[in-house]
């Protein structure tokens, strides 16, 4: 059985170590004249996004100053759902900058980062929404009038183990590996302070995870570390609605994508899936790579294989059948593997990375090594154009949306997709450099999933995939994941008021798991929609 999703979960694990995004897609990023802040970058709204303008401020000092850029990147990606954004180091803030924006989000990642007095004064004086995350709230609480206005002051960090966080009556997870602690504020006037989310310690006692007083929302920790499908990260994603889209109506949509379909697929499996999804009126997407390669003959008794869709008319006919039944074909790379090397498994299509290199270490973990040796915008563009020509030659039409194999690519590859498609359906892999204009740091890559459509820092619109997939076999330190687990993730995602439950499914698993999955997501309260509808808001 193929192990074709390992890297996607590894992308989430990489998020625990964190890093930032690379500077590409500058047509969607430009200097912001409204803010007198050096190195400020701006991004445009996602398709269907609102008109809000978010100011994202981040720390830069100390040995871990690079983390500020990491967290700002993730916040900017999420903020695009609501409108445009500007991200800049808080050190460059000037008096009055805040007034040009709908709301400000400050990410306190460096303990005792020197905050400009003008920033602290503007926060206290403003009536606009302010989201303050983790560190340096003690600097804000020392400003005259703070305690009287907001009813709380800074407290101490609580480093007790936390079993989970409750929000809107639903329990969300927090990794046992996260030992960073939570700020336990000192509340001086309970009448002024509302607790939005509650963290539960391992011993059953609780403390606030997020509170609000007036226009100020305080989040007690960085929500981007050690993130999983079911994580308290979803709380932060929803809190942004209060600041940037307060009139958003409750709505819950679902998406499903049939994954890793190549020329070697079983046509009968494809037709059966199309028949079922059509019968329950579920639109779906199909991720297709048009060339199959097994350069070492791993699946053919040592004899190499290399063929395209043109050599498999029954597969082409099945794909056309899927289109007729409501399926939309996506381009899932060209060969879904790289060269004749193990990258990281066996060199065969559907198993290996195509646009990034990786290996499996002694602890059975997939380790990302960096871009392929030929990597460039021109190289990636050539593969995508060649792939598209094969779609056209077989009468399948030209895909309008791209998905990177295993969700892994370099900034140059993302730029190629942005130039050719402008739309992706995946999770992003990001690197330090985009907000600072510095050299890309491939040792600190991190992945991010989205509970709603965004336009990420690479400039492309991103259709989300956020609750994973069914995987009946454990692999690479990851446990079995059955339909009930994916459905549970969908249920937790209901805390996002206009969020989606977007999953993918491998065609070779048959339809039994698929039927259980779809029925469970519908029962949870979601309505299935097409990928294209996400691009229309």
Order of alpha helices (4+ residues) and beta strands (2+ residues): alpha-beta-beta-alpha-beta-beta-alpha-beta-alpha-alpha-beta-beta-beta-beta-beta-beta-beta-alpha-beta-alpha-beta-beta-beta-alpha-beta-beta-beta-alpha-alpha-beta-beta-beta-beta-beta-alpha-beta-alpha-beta-alpha
